[in-house]
Amino acid sequence: MENRRRHSRKENGFTLIEILIVLSVLGVLAAIVMPNMTGFLGRGKDRSYEADRRVLQASVDSYYTDTLSRKGTPKFPTVNGTAGNAGTNTYVNLTHLVSGNYLREVPQSASSDNPGASGGSYSWYVDANAVVQSVPAYVTGVYP
């Protein structure tokens, strides 16, 4: 009779061994997946930075070409209208690009150092070779 009572009782829950096995399997899976995820995030940030830079480059080039064809005197869409280095007010005037329909919206990366920009991490300028660059210089995997 006593044996019957033991076996007739419902057993609910998991044993400690079962829980430890599940946790160890999850730990192994996490150890495999996490390094791969970190690589994807870094590459995604790299691509996002480069995409912002290319969009700004195309907008700056279009603006420059339009001013050349309309007025004969080409200008860059910068604070002072010229190209050069970051220290000579050659920051891209993002508000002017948006209002002139050269750019749909200010990139998320744009810093408040630029006129009309939002609160991103980079200030964009046009260097002496008419190439859009960022200040600070891009560091792989670090992007807003």
N, CA, C and O atoms as a GROMACS GRO file, in nm:
protein
  576
    1MET      N    1   0.080  -0.118   0.000
    1MET     CA    2   0.000   0.000   0.000
    1MET      C    3   0.085   0.126   0.000
    1MET      O    4   0.053   0.225  -0.066
    2GLU      N    5   0.190   0.120   0.074
    2GLU     CA    6   0.278   0.237   0.083
    2GLU      C    7   0.345   0.267  -0.051
    2GLU      O    8   0.363   0.384  -0.086
    3ASN      N    9   0.382   0.165  -0.126
    3ASN     CA   10   0.442   0.184  -0.258
    3ASN      C   11   0.343   0.251  -0.352
    3ASN      O   12   0.382   0.334  -0.435
    4ARG      N   13   0.217   0.214  -0.341
    4ARG     CA   14   0.117   0.273  -0.428
    4ARG      C   15   0.104   0.423  -0.407
    4ARG      O   16   0.090   0.498  -0.504
    5ARG      N   17   0.108   0.467  -0.288
    5ARG     CA   18   0.095   0.609  -0.259
    5ARG      C   19   0.210   0.689  -0.319
    5ARG      O   20   0.189   0.798  -0.373
    6ARG      N   21   0.328   0.637  -0.311
    6ARG     CA   22   0.444   0.709  -0.366
    6ARG      C   23   0.432   0.725  -0.516
    6ARG      O   24   0.458   0.833  -0.569
    7HIS      N   25   0.393   0.621  -0.585
    7HIS     CA   26   0.387   0.627  -0.731
    7HIS      C   27   0.261   0.695  -0.782
    7HIS      O   28   0.261   0.743  -0.896
    8SER      N   29   0.157   0.702  -0.707
    8SER     CA   30   0.035   0.764  -0.754
    8SER      C   31   0.040   0.916  -0.741
    8SER      O   32  -0.040   0.986  -0.803
    9ARG      N   33   0.132   0.968  -0.664
    9ARG     CA   34   0.146   1.112  -0.648
    9ARG      C   35   0.195   1.176  -0.776
    9ARG      O   36   0.286   1.124  -0.840
   10LYS      N   37   0.135   1.292  -0.816
   10LYS     CA   38   0.180   1.362  -0.935
   10LYS      C   39   0.310   1.435  -0.903
   10LYS      O   40   0.324   1.497  -0.798
   11GLU      N   41   0.404   1.426  -0.996
   11GLU     CA   42   0.529   1.498  -0.978
   11GLU      C   43   0.528   1.620  -1.068
   11GLU      O   44   0.521   1.606  -1.191
   12ASN      N   45   0.534   1.738  -1.010
   12ASN     CA   46   0.534   1.864  -1.084
   12ASN      C   47   0.672   1.927  -1.078
   12ASN      O   48   0.745   1.908  -0.981
   13GLY      N   49   0.708   2.004  -1.185
   13GLY     CA   50   0.834   2.077  -1.184
   13GLY      C   51   0.948   2.000  -1.247
   13GLY      O   52   0.931   1.889  -1.298
   14PHE      N   53   1.065   2.063  -1.239
   14PHE     CA   54   1.186   2.004  -1.297
   14PHE      C   55   1.284   1.972  -1.186
   14PHE      O   56   1.280   2.032  -1.078
   15THR      N   57   1.370   1.878  -1.213
   15THR     CA   58   1.473   1.847  -1.116
   15THR      C   59   1.588   1.945  -1.133
   15THR      O   60   1.600   2.011  -1.236
   16LEU      N   61   1.671   1.953  -1.035
   16LEU     CA   62   1.786   2.043  -1.039
   16LEU      C   63   1.879   2.006  -1.155
   16LEU      O   64   1.934   2.094  -1.220
   17ILE      N   65   1.896   1.880  -1.181
   17ILE     CA   66   1.983   1.834  -1.290
   17ILE      C   67   1.928   1.881  -1.425
   17ILE      O   68   2.005   1.927  -1.510
   18GLU      N   69   1.798   1.872  -1.445
   18GLU     CA   70   1.738   1.916  -1.571
   18GLU      C   71   1.759   2.066  -1.592
   18GLU      O   72   1.792   2.110  -1.702
   19ILE      N   73   1.740   2.143  -1.488
   19ILE     CA   74   1.760   2.288  -1.498
   19ILE      C   75   1.905   2.321  -1.528
   19ILE      O   76   1.932   2.409  -1.610
   20LEU      N   77   1.999   2.253  -1.466
   20LEU     CA   78   2.141   2.278  -1.491
   20LEU      C   79   2.180   2.241  -1.634
   20LEU      O   80   2.261   2.310  -1.696
   21ILE      N   81   2.123   2.136  -1.687
   21ILE     CA   82   2.152   2.096  -1.825
   21ILE      C   83   2.101   2.202  -1.923
   21ILE      O   84   2.171   2.238  -2.017
   22VAL      N   85   1.979   2.251  -1.901
   22VAL     CA   86   1.922   2.354  -1.989
   22VAL      C   87   2.006   2.482  -1.982
   22VAL      O   88   2.035   2.542  -2.085
   23LEU      N   89   2.045   2.522  -1.863
   23LEU     CA   90   2.127   2.642  -1.848
   23LEU      C   91   2.264   2.626  -1.916
   23LEU      O   92   2.313   2.721  -1.977
   24SER      N   93   2.323   2.510  -1.905
   24SER     CA   94   2.454   2.491  -1.970
   24SER      C   95   2.441   2.491  -2.122
   24SER      O   96   2.528   2.543  -2.191
   25VAL      N   97   2.333   2.434  -2.176
   25VAL     CA   98   2.311   2.438  -2.321
   25VAL      C   99   2.290   2.582  -2.367
   25VAL      O  100   2.346   2.623  -2.469
   26LEU      N  101   2.211   2.660  -2.293
   26LEU     CA  102   2.191   2.800  -2.327
   26LEU      C  103   2.322   2.879  -2.320
   26LEU      O  104   2.347   2.966  -2.403
   27GLY      N  105   2.405   2.849  -2.223
   27GLY     CA  106   2.535   2.915  -2.211
   27GLY      C  107   2.625   2.887  -2.330
   27GLY      O  108   2.692   2.977  -2.381
   28VAL      N  109   2.626   2.763  -2.375
   28VAL     CA  110   2.707   2.726  -2.491
   28VAL      C  111   2.655   2.798  -2.616
   28VAL      O  112   2.734   2.849  -2.695
   29LEU      N  113   2.524   2.801  -2.634
   29LEU     CA  114   2.466   2.871  -2.750
   29LEU      C  115   2.498   3.020  -2.746
   29LEU      O  116   2.530   3.080  -2.849
   30ALA      N  117   2.489   3.080  -2.629
   30ALA     CA  118   2.521   3.222  -2.616
   30ALA      C  119   2.668   3.248  -2.648
   30ALA      O  120   2.700   3.348  -2.711
   31ALA      N  121   2.756   3.160  -2.605
   31ALA     CA  122   2.899   3.176  -2.634
   31ALA      C  123   2.928   3.166  -2.783
   31ALA      O  124   3.022   3.227  -2.832
   32ILE      N  125   2.849   3.089  -2.854
   32ILE     CA  126   2.868   3.075  -2.999
   32ILE      C  127   2.812   3.196  -3.073
   32ILE      O  128   2.874   3.245  -3.167
   33VAL      N  129   2.696   3.244  -3.031
   33VAL     CA  130   2.625   3.349  -3.103
   33VAL      C  131   2.682   3.489  -3.076
   33VAL      O  132   2.690   3.569  -3.169
   34MET      N  133   2.722   3.520  -2.956
   34MET     CA  134   2.764   3.656  -2.920
   34MET      C  135   2.880   3.710  -3.003
   34MET      O  136   2.871   3.824  -3.050
   35PRO      N  137   2.987   3.636  -3.024
   35PRO     CA  138   3.095   3.692  -3.110
   35PRO      C  139   3.048   3.722  -3.251
   35PRO      O  140   3.092   3.820  -3.311
   36ASN      N  141   2.959   3.640  -3.305
   36ASN     CA  142   2.906   3.665  -3.438
   36ASN      C  143   2.821   3.791  -3.440
   36ASN      O  144   2.828   3.868  -3.536
   37MET      N  145   2.741   3.813  -3.339
   37MET     CA  146   2.656   3.932  -3.331
   37MET      C  147   2.741   4.058  -3.322
   37MET      O  148   2.709   4.159  -3.385
   38THR      N  149   2.846   4.054  -3.246
   38THR     CA  150   2.934   4.169  -3.232
   38THR      C  151   2.994   4.207  -3.367
   38THR      O  152   3.004   4.326  -3.399
   39GLY      N  153   3.032   4.110  -3.445
   39GLY     CA  154   3.086   4.137  -3.578
   39GLY      C  155   2.983   4.200  -3.670
   39GLY      O  156   3.015   4.290  -3.747
   40PHE      N  157   2.860   4.153  -3.663
   40PHE     CA  158   2.752   4.209  -3.746
   40PHE      C  159   2.726   4.353  -3.709
   40PHE      O  160   2.707   4.438  -3.796
   41LEU      N  161   2.724   4.382  -3.580
   41LEU     CA  162   2.697   4.520  -3.536
   41LEU      C  163   2.807   4.614  -3.582
   41LEU      O  164   2.779   4.724  -3.629
   42GLY      N  165   2.932   4.572  -3.570
   42GLY     CA  166   3.043   4.655  -3.614
   42GLY      C  167   3.039   4.682  -3.763
   42GLY      O  168   3.059   4.796  -3.807
   43ARG      N  169   3.012   4.578  -3.842
   43ARG     CA  170   3.003   4.596  -3.987
   43ARG      C  171   2.884   4.684  -4.024
   43ARG      O  172   2.891   4.763  -4.118
   44GLY      N  173   2.775   4.670  -3.951
   44GLY     CA  174   2.659   4.754  -3.976
   44GLY      C  175   2.688   4.901  -3.951
   44GLY      O  176   2.644   4.988  -4.026
   45LYS      N  177   2.763   4.929  -3.845
   45LYS     CA  178   2.801   5.068  -3.816
   45LYS      C  179   2.894   5.122  -3.923
   45LYS      O  180   2.883   5.238  -3.963
   46ASP      N  181   2.987   5.039  -3.968
   46ASP     CA  182   3.077   5.081  -4.076
   46ASP      C  183   2.998   5.117  -4.202
   46ASP      O  184   3.023   5.219  -4.265
   47ARG      N  185   2.904   5.033  -4.236
   47ARG     CA  186   2.824   5.056  -4.358
   47ARG      C  187   2.734   5.178  -4.343
   47ARG      O  188   2.712   5.252  -4.439
   48SER      N  189   2.683   5.199  -4.224
   48SER     CA  190   2.597   5.315  -4.200
   48SER      C  191   2.676   5.445  -4.214
   48SER      O  192   2.628   5.542  -4.273
   49TYR      N  193   2.798   5.447  -4.159
   49TYR     CA  194   2.884   5.565  -4.172
   49TYR      C  195   2.913   5.593  -4.319
   49TYR      O  196   2.900   5.706  -4.366
   50GLU      N  197   2.952   5.490  -4.390
   50GLU     CA  198   2.988   5.506  -4.531
   50GLU      C  199   2.867   5.549  -4.614
   50GLU      O  200   2.881   5.629  -4.706
   51ALA      N  201   2.750   5.498  -4.582
   51ALA     CA  202   2.629   5.537  -4.654
   51ALA      C  203   2.599   5.685  -4.630
   51ALA      O  204   2.565   5.757  -4.724
   52ASP      N  205   2.610   5.731  -4.506
   52ASP     CA  206   2.589   5.874  -4.477
   52ASP      C  207   2.689   5.960  -4.553
   52ASP      O  208   2.654   6.064  -4.608
   53ARG      N  209   2.815   5.916  -4.555
   53ARG     CA  210   2.919   5.993  -4.623
   53ARG      C  211   2.891   6.000  -4.773
   53ARG      O  212   2.906   6.106  -4.835
   54ARG      N  213   2.849   5.888  -4.833
   54ARG     CA  214   2.820   5.886  -4.976
   54ARG      C  215   2.699   5.972  -5.013
   54ARG      O  216   2.700   6.040  -5.115
   55VAL      N  217   2.596   5.969  -4.929
   55VAL     CA  218   2.477   6.051  -4.955
   55VAL      C  219   2.515   6.198  -4.948
   55VAL      O  220   2.474   6.277  -5.033
   56LEU      N  221   2.592   6.235  -4.847
   56LEU     CA  222   2.636   6.374  -4.836
   56LEU      C  223   2.726   6.413  -4.953
   56LEU      O  224   2.717   6.525  -5.003
   57GLN      N  225   2.812   6.323  -4.996
   57GLN     CA  226   2.901   6.351  -5.109
   57GLN      C  227   2.818   6.377  -5.235
   57GLN      O  228   2.846   6.471  -5.309
   58ALA      N  229   2.718   6.293  -5.259
   58ALA     CA  230   2.634   6.312  -5.377
   58ALA      C  231   2.558   6.444  -5.370
   58ALA      O  232   2.543   6.513  -5.471
   59SER      N  233   2.510   6.480  -5.252
   59SER     CA  234   2.438   6.607  -5.234
   59SER      C  235   2.530   6.726  -5.257
   59SER      O  236   2.492   6.823  -5.322
   60VAL      N  237   2.651   6.719  -5.204
   60VAL     CA  238   2.748   6.827  -5.222
   60VAL      C  239   2.785   6.840  -5.369
   60VAL      O  240   2.793   6.951  -5.421
   61ASP      N  241   2.807   6.728  -5.436
   61ASP     CA  242   2.842   6.731  -5.578
   61ASP      C  243   2.728   6.790  -5.662
   61ASP      O  244   2.752   6.869  -5.754
   62SER      N  245   2.605   6.753  -5.631
   62SER     CA  246   2.490   6.807  -5.705
   62SER      C  247   2.478   6.958  -5.684
   62SER      O  248   2.455   7.032  -5.779
   63TYR      N  249   2.494   7.001  -5.562
   63TYR     CA  250   2.486   7.144  -5.532
   63TYR      C  251   2.594   7.221  -5.608
   63TYR      O  252   2.567   7.325  -5.668
   64TYR      N  253   2.715   7.168  -5.605
   64TYR     CA  254   2.829   7.232  -5.673
   64TYR      C  255   2.802   7.241  -5.824
   64TYR      O  256   2.825   7.346  -5.884
   65THR      N  257   2.754   7.133  -5.883
   65THR     CA  258   2.724   7.132  -6.027
   65THR      C  259   2.613   7.230  -6.061
   65THR      O  260   2.622   7.300  -6.162
   66ASP      N  261   2.510   7.236  -5.978
   66ASP     CA  262   2.400   7.330  -6.003
   66ASP      C  263   2.447   7.475  -5.997
   66ASP      O  264   2.409   7.556  -6.081
   67THR      N  265   2.530   7.508  -5.899
   67THR     CA  266   2.576   7.647  -5.890
   67THR      C  267   2.668   7.680  -6.007
   67THR      O  268   2.671   7.795  -6.052
   68LEU      N  269   2.742   7.584  -6.056
   68LEU     CA  270   2.828   7.606  -6.172
   68LEU      C  271   2.744   7.631  -6.297
   68LEU      O  272   2.775   7.721  -6.375
   69SER      N  273   2.638   7.551  -6.317
   69SER     CA  274   2.558   7.566  -6.438
   69SER      C  275   2.467   7.689  -6.432
   69SER      O  276   2.438   7.748  -6.536
   70ARG      N  277   2.421   7.728  -6.314
   70ARG     CA  278   2.330   7.842  -6.303
   70ARG      C  279   2.401   7.976  -6.303
   70ARG      O  280   2.362   8.068  -6.374
   71LYS      N  281   2.504   7.987  -6.223
   71LYS     CA  282   2.568   8.118  -6.203
   71LYS      C  283   2.708   8.126  -6.262
   71LYS      O  284   2.765   8.235  -6.271
   72GLY      N  285   2.762   8.013  -6.302
   72GLY     CA  286   2.896   8.014  -6.357
   72GLY      C  287   3.006   8.016  -6.251
   72GLY      O  288   3.122   7.992  -6.281
   73THR      N  289   2.970   8.045  -6.129
   73THR     CA  290   3.067   8.046  -6.019
   73THR      C  291   3.031   7.932  -5.924
   73THR      O  292   2.936   7.944  -5.846
   74PRO      N  293   3.106   7.822  -5.929
   74PRO     CA  294   3.070   7.708  -5.845
   74PRO      C  295   3.093   7.738  -5.696
   74PRO      O  296   3.192   7.800  -5.658
   75LYS      N  297   3.001   7.692  -5.615
   75LYS     CA  298   3.014   7.706  -5.470
   75LYS      C  299   2.981   7.572  -5.405
   75LYS      O  300   2.901   7.493  -5.457
   76PHE      N  301   3.044   7.548  -5.293
   76PHE     CA  302   3.011   7.430  -5.214
   76PHE      C  303   2.905   7.468  -5.111
   76PHE      O  304   2.898   7.584  -5.070
   77PRO      N  305   2.822   7.374  -5.069
   77PRO     CA  306   2.721   7.404  -4.968
   77PRO      C  307   2.781   7.401  -4.827
   77PRO      O  308   2.736   7.328  -4.739
   78THR      N  309   2.883   7.482  -4.810
   78THR     CA  310   2.951   7.489  -4.681
   78THR      C  311   2.922   7.624  -4.618
   78THR      O  312   2.862   7.712  -4.680
   79VAL      N  313   2.965   7.640  -4.495
   79VAL     CA  314   2.940   7.764  -4.423
   79VAL      C  315   2.996   7.884  -4.500
   79VAL      O  316   2.932   7.989  -4.508
   80ASN      N  317   3.118   7.868  -4.556
   80ASN     CA  318   3.178   7.981  -4.630
   80ASN      C  319   3.178   7.961  -4.782
   80ASN      O  320   3.235   8.043  -4.854
   81GLY      N  321   3.115   7.853  -4.833
   81GLY     CA  322   3.104   7.832  -4.976
   81GLY      C  323   3.225   7.773  -5.044
   81GLY      O  324   3.228   7.759  -5.166
   82THR      N  325   3.327   7.737  -4.966
   82THR     CA  326   3.449   7.680  -5.025
   82THR      C  327   3.479   7.544  -4.966
   82THR      O  328   3.412   7.497  -4.874
   83ALA      N  329   3.583   7.481  -5.020
   83ALA     CA  330   3.634   7.355  -4.966
   83ALA      C  331   3.769   7.385  -4.902
   83ALA      O  332   3.831   7.487  -4.932
   84GLY      N  333   3.814   7.299  -4.817
   84GLY     CA  334   3.944   7.319  -4.752
   84GLY      C  335   3.964   7.217  -4.643
   84GLY      O  336   3.962   7.097  -4.669
   85ASN      N  337   3.984   7.264  -4.520
   85ASN     CA  338   3.995   7.171  -4.408
   85ASN      C  339   3.892   7.208  -4.302
   85ASN      O  340   3.825   7.311  -4.312
   86ALA      N  341   3.879   7.125  -4.203
   86ALA     CA  342   3.772   7.141  -4.104
   86ALA      C  343   3.787   7.271  -4.025
   86ALA      O  344   3.689   7.318  -3.967
   87GLY      N  345   3.904   7.329  -4.021
   87GLY     CA  346   3.925   7.449  -3.943
   87GLY      C  347   3.892   7.579  -4.014
   87GLY      O  348   3.908   7.686  -3.956
   88THR      N  349   3.848   7.573  -4.139
   88THR     CA  350   3.824   7.697  -4.214
   88THR      C  351   3.677   7.715  -4.254
   88THR      O  352   3.648   7.765  -4.362
   89ASN      N  353   3.585   7.675  -4.165
   89ASN     CA  354   3.441   7.687  -4.189
   89ASN      C  355   3.397   7.620  -4.318
   89ASN      O  356   3.313   7.674  -4.391
   90THR      N  357   3.450   7.505  -4.347
   90THR     CA  358   3.407   7.429  -4.464
   90THR      C  359   3.309   7.319  -4.424
   90THR      O  360   3.291   7.221  -4.497
   91TYR      N  361   3.246   7.335  -4.307
   91TYR     CA  362   3.146   7.237  -4.264
   91TYR      C  363   3.025   7.245  -4.356
   91TYR      O  364   2.983   7.353  -4.398
   92VAL      N  365   2.971   7.129  -4.388
   92VAL     CA  366   2.856   7.122  -4.478
   92VAL      C  367   2.735   7.187  -4.410
   92VAL      O  368   2.701   7.155  -4.296
   93ASN      N  369   2.672   7.278  -4.481
   93ASN     CA  370   2.551   7.344  -4.433
   93ASN      C  371   2.432   7.254  -4.464
   93ASN      O  372   2.372   7.263  -4.571
   94LEU      N  373   2.401   7.167  -4.370
   94LEU     CA  374   2.298   7.065  -4.391
   94LEU      C  375   2.159   7.125  -4.410
   94LEU      O  376   2.080   7.074  -4.489
   95THR      N  377   2.130   7.231  -4.339
   95THR     CA  378   2.000   7.296  -4.353
   95THR      C  379   1.980   7.346  -4.495
   95THR      O  380   1.871   7.335  -4.551
   96HIS      N  381   2.086   7.401  -4.553
   96HIS     CA  382   2.080   7.452  -4.690
   96HIS      C  383   2.057   7.338  -4.790
   96HIS      O  384   1.981   7.353  -4.886
   97LEU      N  385   2.121   7.225  -4.766
   97LEU     CA  386   2.101   7.109  -4.855
   97LEU      C  387   1.959   7.056  -4.846
   97LEU      O  388   1.900   7.017  -4.947
   98VAL      N  389   1.902   7.053  -4.725
   98VAL     CA  390   1.766   7.004  -4.708
   98VAL      C  391   1.666   7.102  -4.770
   98VAL      O  392   1.575   7.060  -4.842
   99SER      N  393   1.683   7.231  -4.743
   99SER     CA  394   1.588   7.330  -4.797
   99SER      C  395   1.598   7.341  -4.950
   99SER      O  396   1.500   7.377  -5.015
  100GLY      N  397   1.715   7.311  -5.006
  100GLY     CA  398   1.732   7.315  -5.152
  100GLY      C  399   1.696   7.184  -5.220
  100GLY      O  400   1.717   7.170  -5.340
  101ASN      N  401   1.643   7.088  -5.144
  101ASN     CA  402   1.604   6.956  -5.195
  101ASN      C  403   1.721   6.875  -5.250
  101ASN      O  404   1.701   6.792  -5.340
  102TYR      N  405   1.838   6.896  -5.199
  102TYR     CA  406   1.953   6.812  -5.235
  102TYR      C  407   1.965   6.694  -5.139
  102TYR      O  408   2.032   6.595  -5.168
  103LEU      N  409   1.900   6.708  -5.024
  103LEU     CA  410   1.907   6.609  -4.919
  103LEU      C  411   1.768   6.600  -4.856
  103LEU      O  412   1.707   6.703  -4.826
  104ARG      N  413   1.717   6.480  -4.837
  104ARG     CA  414   1.582   6.464  -4.782
  104ARG      C  415   1.577   6.502  -4.636
  104ARG      O  416   1.485   6.573  -4.593
  105GLU      N  417   1.675   6.456  -4.557
  105GLU     CA  418   1.678   6.486  -4.415
  105GLU      C  419   1.822   6.486  -4.365
  105GLU      O  420   1.911   6.431  -4.430
  106VAL      N  421   1.844   6.547  -4.253
  106VAL     CA  422   1.977   6.553  -4.194
  106VAL      C  423   2.014   6.414  -4.144
  106VAL      O  424   1.935   6.352  -4.073
  107PRO      N  425   2.132   6.363  -4.181
  107PRO     CA  426   2.173   6.229  -4.134
  107PRO      C  427   2.179   6.223  -3.981
  107PRO      O  428   2.210   6.322  -3.916
  108GLN      N  429   2.149   6.108  -3.928
  108GLN     CA  430   2.150   6.088  -3.783
  108GLN      C  431   2.290   6.111  -3.726
  108GLN      O  432   2.303   6.146  -3.608
  109SER      N  433   2.391   6.094  -3.806
  109SER     CA  434   2.528   6.108  -3.759
  109SER      C  435   2.571   6.253  -3.743
  109SER      O  436   2.674   6.281  -3.681
  110ALA      N  437   2.494   6.347  -3.798
  110ALA     CA  438   2.536   6.487  -3.800
  110ALA      C  439   2.539   6.548  -3.661
  110ALA      O  440   2.446   6.532  -3.582
  111SER      N  441   2.646   6.618  -3.634
  111SER     CA  442   2.666   6.680  -3.504
  111SER      C  443   2.602   6.818  -3.498
  111SER      O  444   2.573   6.878  -3.601
  112SER      N  445   2.580   6.865  -3.378
  112SER     CA  446   2.523   6.998  -3.359
  112SER      C  447   2.625   7.108  -3.393
  112SER      O  448   2.590   7.226  -3.393
  113ASP      N  449   2.749   7.070  -3.422
  113ASP     CA  450   2.849   7.169  -3.466
  113ASP      C  451   2.814   7.226  -3.603
  113ASP      O  452   2.857   7.336  -3.638
  114ASN      N  453   2.734   7.151  -3.678
  114ASN     CA  454   2.694   7.196  -3.812
  114ASN      C  455   2.569   7.282  -3.803
  114ASN      O  456   2.484   7.256  -3.718
  115PRO      N  457   2.557   7.383  -3.886
  115PRO     CA  458   2.437   7.464  -3.885
  115PRO      C  459   2.314   7.381  -3.918
  115PRO      O  460   2.309   7.312  -4.020
  116GLY      N  461   2.215   7.386  -3.832
  116GLY     CA  462   2.090   7.316  -3.856
  116GLY      C  463   2.095   7.167  -3.835
  116GLY      O  464   1.998   7.098  -3.869
  117ALA      N  465   2.202   7.114  -3.780
  117ALA     CA  466   2.214   6.969  -3.765
  117ALA      C  467   2.151   6.923  -3.634
  117ALA      O  468   2.126   7.003  -3.544
  118SER      N  469   2.126   6.796  -3.625
  118SER     CA  470   2.073   6.737  -3.502
  118SER      C  471   2.188   6.696  -3.412
  118SER      O  472   2.299   6.748  -3.428
  119GLY      N  473   2.167   6.606  -3.320
  119GLY     CA  474   2.269   6.575  -3.221
  119GLY      C  475   2.348   6.450  -3.243
  119GLY      O  476   2.357   6.369  -3.151
  120GLY      N  477   2.407   6.429  -3.358
  120GLY     CA  478   2.487   6.310  -3.384
  120GLY      C  479   2.630   6.322  -3.336
  120GLY      O  480   2.662   6.411  -3.256
  121SER      N  481   2.716   6.235  -3.383
  121SER     CA  482   2.854   6.227  -3.335
  121SER      C  483   2.956   6.291  -3.428
  121SER      O  484   3.069   6.315  -3.387
  122TYR      N  485   2.919   6.320  -3.552
  122TYR     CA  486   3.017   6.366  -3.649
  122TYR      C  487   2.981   6.502  -3.708
  122TYR      O  488   2.864   6.532  -3.733
  123SER      N  489   3.083   6.582  -3.730
  123SER     CA  490   3.069   6.705  -3.807
  123SER      C  491   3.122   6.673  -3.946
  123SER      O  492   3.232   6.618  -3.960
  124TRP      N  493   3.048   6.707  -4.048
  124TRP     CA  494   3.086   6.675  -4.185
  124TRP      C  495   3.139   6.802  -4.252
  124TRP      O  496   3.080   6.909  -4.240
  125TYR      N  497   3.250   6.789  -4.322
  125TYR     CA  498   3.309   6.902  -4.394
  125TYR      C  499   3.357   6.858  -4.531
  125TYR      O  500   3.368   6.738  -4.558
  126VAL      N  501   3.386   6.955  -4.617
  126VAL     CA  502   3.437   6.928  -4.751
  126VAL      C  503   3.586   6.961  -4.750
  126VAL      O  504   3.625   7.075  -4.725
  127ASP      N  505   3.670   6.860  -4.777
  127ASP     CA  506   3.815   6.883  -4.774
  127ASP      C  507   3.864   6.951  -4.902
  127ASP      O  508   3.785   6.978  -4.993
  128ALA      N  509   3.993   6.978  -4.909
  128ALA     CA  510   4.052   7.050  -5.022
  128ALA      C  511   4.035   6.977  -5.155
  128ALA      O  512   4.044   7.040  -5.261
  129ASN      N  513   4.010   6.846  -5.152
  129ASN     CA  514   3.989   6.768  -5.273
  129ASN      C  515   3.840   6.751  -5.304
  129ASN      O  516   3.803   6.668  -5.388
  130ALA      N  517   3.754   6.828  -5.237
  130ALA     CA  518   3.609   6.824  -5.255
  130ALA      C  519   3.548   6.692  -5.212
  130ALA      O  520   3.445   6.650  -5.265
  131VAL      N  521   3.611   6.626  -5.116
  131VAL     CA  522   3.560   6.499  -5.063
  131VAL      C  523   3.501   6.525  -4.924
  131VAL      O  524   3.564   6.590  -4.841
  132VAL      N  525   3.381   6.475  -4.900
  132VAL     CA  526   3.317   6.491  -4.771
  132VAL      C  527   3.387   6.401  -4.669
  132VAL      O  528   3.404   6.281  -4.690
  133GLN      N  529   3.427   6.462  -4.559
  133GLN     CA  530   3.498   6.392  -4.450
  133GLN      C  531   3.427   6.420  -4.318
  133GLN      O  532   3.338   6.505  -4.312
  134SER      N  533   3.467   6.350  -4.214
  134SER     CA  534   3.405   6.373  -4.084
  134SER      C  535   3.508   6.413  -3.980
  134SER      O  536   3.625   6.376  -3.987
  135VAL      N  537   3.460   6.489  -3.883
  135VAL     CA  538   3.539   6.522  -3.764
  135VAL      C  539   3.456   6.477  -3.646
  135VAL      O  540   3.342   6.521  -3.632
  136PRO      N  541   3.507   6.392  -3.561
  136PRO     CA  542   3.637   6.328  -3.567
  136PRO      C  543   3.642   6.226  -3.680
  136PRO      O  544   3.539   6.186  -3.736
  137ALA      N  545   3.763   6.184  -3.714
  137ALA     CA  546   3.779   6.083  -3.817
  137ALA      C  547   3.710   5.956  -3.771
  137ALA      O  548   3.705   5.926  -3.652
  138TYR      N  549   3.656   5.882  -3.866
  138TYR     CA  550   3.579   5.762  -3.833
  138TYR      C  551   3.667   5.655  -3.770
  138TYR      O  552   3.778   5.629  -3.815
  139VAL      N  553   3.614   5.593  -3.665
  139VAL     CA  554   3.679   5.480  -3.600
  139VAL      C  555   3.590   5.359  -3.625
  139VAL      O  556   3.470   5.364  -3.600
  140THR      N  557   3.648   5.252  -3.674
  140THR     CA  558   3.571   5.133  -3.710
  140THR      C  559   3.484   5.086  -3.596
  140THR      O  560   3.531   5.068  -3.483
  141GLY      N  561   3.356   5.065  -3.626
  141GLY     CA  562   3.263   5.012  -3.528
  141GLY      C  563   3.202   5.114  -3.434
  141GLY      O  564   3.118   5.078  -3.351
  142VAL      N  565   3.243   5.240  -3.443
  142VAL     CA  566   3.190   5.344  -3.355
  142VAL      C  567   3.106   5.440  -3.439
  142VAL      O  568   3.158   5.518  -3.519
  143TYR      N  569   2.977   5.434  -3.419
  143TYR     CA  570   2.887   5.518  -3.498
  143TYR      C  571   2.758   5.534  -3.422
  143TYR      O  572   2.717   5.443  -3.350
  144PRO      N  573   2.692   5.648  -3.436
  144PRO     CA  574   2.570   5.670  -3.357
  144PRO      C  575   2.460   5.570  -3.388
  144PRO      O  576   2.352   5.577  -3.329
   0.00000   0.00000   0.00000
